[in-house]
Amino acid sequence: MRDLFEAQEPALLPLAPGAALLRGLAADAAIALLAGVQQVTAQSPWRHLQTPGGLRMSVGMTNCGALGWVSDRAGYRYEALDPLTGQPWPAMPASFVALAQTAAQAAGYDGFAPDACLINRYAPGTRLSLHQDRDERDLRAPIVSVSLGLPAVFLFGGPQRADKALRLPLVHGDVVVWGGPSRLHHHGVLPVAAGEHPLTGACRINLTFRWAG
């Protein structure tokens, strides 16, 4: 993965202090990453979680790693067991770990060791409203977000929800990393346009790596 990092370093686009867009960083690893997604979903299938308010989330999701993010009437949190299967979440594939560490290092975060990877599946029309990733116990580690499949427009705002958000077109293989002073910036995804990608079909897959503690 070091060669991949070196080849893609010139594509780093700073977004804010501590945040960067790495164009195409995951493109060469995409087939291995998607194979990892299939391995994970064979053990912990896609599901649509419920918000604490009782609404069904439109984005399909699952997790891998020591911890997985869940949501239900009891709130947002991390759990060691998949509530759907009652078993531990699938182990994080080696290709996932390598890509996450390469991206974090390229953005200036050495020693990133993710223990959770949220895997989201966006069908056409699916969106993700502006929010903060703040359920982790320790906020010193960055977030690494990998886009695969259909393109999408990523919103990257500020510490306040009302702050003006950048609109970043993301394509297959793009990676966004944010941490440090940008760790609690709001972010989201505009509705995904209809289309067909040769590797994912009619959907966008997003891998979000975190250290949940």
N, C-alpha and C positions, 0 to 999 in steps of 0.2 A: 504494500500500500504506500510505501514511501515514494516510489517512483510516480504513482498517481498524484500524490500531493505536490511533488515538484513540478509536474507537468501542468497542473492547474493553478499554481500559485498566482500567476499574473491576472487571473480572472476574479480575484478578490475585490469586492466592492463594499467599502465601508458604508454602513447605514446610520450609525449613531455610535457614541462611545461604547465600546464593548460589543458591538453588533456588526455582522458582515454577511454579505451574500457571496457564496462561492459558486460561480457559474459552472455547471457541468461536472462538478467534482465527483459525483456518484455515477456518472454515465457508464464508465467502463466496468463498474462493479454491479450494474443494475440486474443482470441475469442472475448472479449469485444472490443478490438481495431478495429478488422476487422468489427464488427457490426457497430461501429462508422463510419468507412469508407463507408459502404453501406448507412448509413443515410445521410452522406455528399454528396455523388455522386448522390443520388436521387434528391437533390436540385440543386447542382452545378455539372453537369456531367463532366466526363473526357474530356479533350481536348488536342490538340497538339499546343502549342504556337509557335509564329513566332519570330525569333531573330530580333534585329534592322536591321541586314543586309538582312533580307527577307528569311532566311532559316527556314524550318519547324523543330521543335525539335522532336526527336524520342521518347522521354519519354512522356507518357501521364500524365497529372497532373490536380489537382484542389486544392482548399484551404478551410480552415475553420478558424473561429476566427474573430476578429474585422477587420483585414486587410488581404488581399491576395496578393501574389506576381504575377505580370503579366509581359508579355513581348510582344512587337509589334514593329512596325516601329518607334514609339515614344521613345522606350528605355525600360530599366528595371526599375520597380518601384513597390510600394505597393499601392493598391486601396481599398477603403471601400466597393465598389460595384463590383459584378461579371460582367465583361463586356459581358459575354455570356447571362446572364439572366436579367441584369439590376437591380438585387435585392442585398441586403446585403449578404455577404458570410454566410453560415450556422454557427451557434454557435459551438464552440469547445466542443465536447462531454466531459463529466466529466471524463471518463476513460482516455482520452488523457491528460487532465490537470494533473491528479494524477500521471500518468506514467512519464510525462515530469518533474514534480517537484521532484519525487523520484529519477530519474536519475541524475538531476542536483545536488541535495543534496549529492548523493553518490559520485559524482565527485568533491565535494567541493564548489558548488555554491548554497548557501542558498538564499531563497526568490525569486527564478526564477518564473516569472509570464508571460508566453508566451501569446502574443496577435495575433500570426499568426502561422498556421501550414500548410506547403506545403505538399501535398500528391502526391507522384510520383508513377507511375506504369511502371515497366520495363518489356517489353516482351523479350523473348530470343533474343540475339543479340544486345539489346539496351545497350548503354553506356552513360556515362556522362563525358565530358572532364574536365580536371583540371581547377578549377576556385576558386574564393574567394567569400564568402558571405559578401558583403559590401554595400548592398542597404539599410540597416537598419540605422535609424537616430542616434541611440546610440549603440556603439559597446561594451559596458561594459557587457552586458548579454551574456551568452554562447549560443552555438548552441547544440541542442539535436537531434540526428538522430537515428531513430528506424528502424530496418530491420525486415520485415515479409515476409514469403513465400520462394521463391527460394533463394539459396545462391548466393553471389556475392563477388567479390574482390574489396575492398574499398582502394582507393589510398589516403594517407595522407602525404602531402608534407610539404613545408616550406613557408616562406613569399614571396619567389621568385618562379616564375613558373618553373625555371630551377632547383630548389633544388630537390635533390633525394627524392622520395616518398616511404614511407612504403607501402607494399602490404599486406593488412589485409583481410584474408578470413572471411566473415561474414555469419552467418547462422540465421535462424529464431529465433527471440527473442533477438538478440544482439543489443546493444545500444552504440553509440559513442557520447561522449560529448567533446566539445572543446571551450575554451574561454580564457580570460586573455591574456598572451603572445602568445597563439596559435590561437587567435580569427580570424586572417586574413590569416591563413595558407591555402595553396591551397589543394583542395581535389577533388576527382572524383570517378568514378566507371568504371571498365573494363567491356567489353561486357558480359552480363549475359548468362550463358550456358543454353541450352535447358534442360527442366525437368518438373516435375509435383509435386506440393506440395499439401498435403491433404486439406489444408485450403484456399489456394489462387489459385490453379490450375497452369497453365503455366505462372506464372508471379511473380515478386518480388514487394512488396509494401514497400515504404519508407515514414516514417513520419518525417518531419523536423520541429522542434519547434524553434521559434525565438521570440524575443521581438523587434518588428519593430518600436515601438514608434508612 
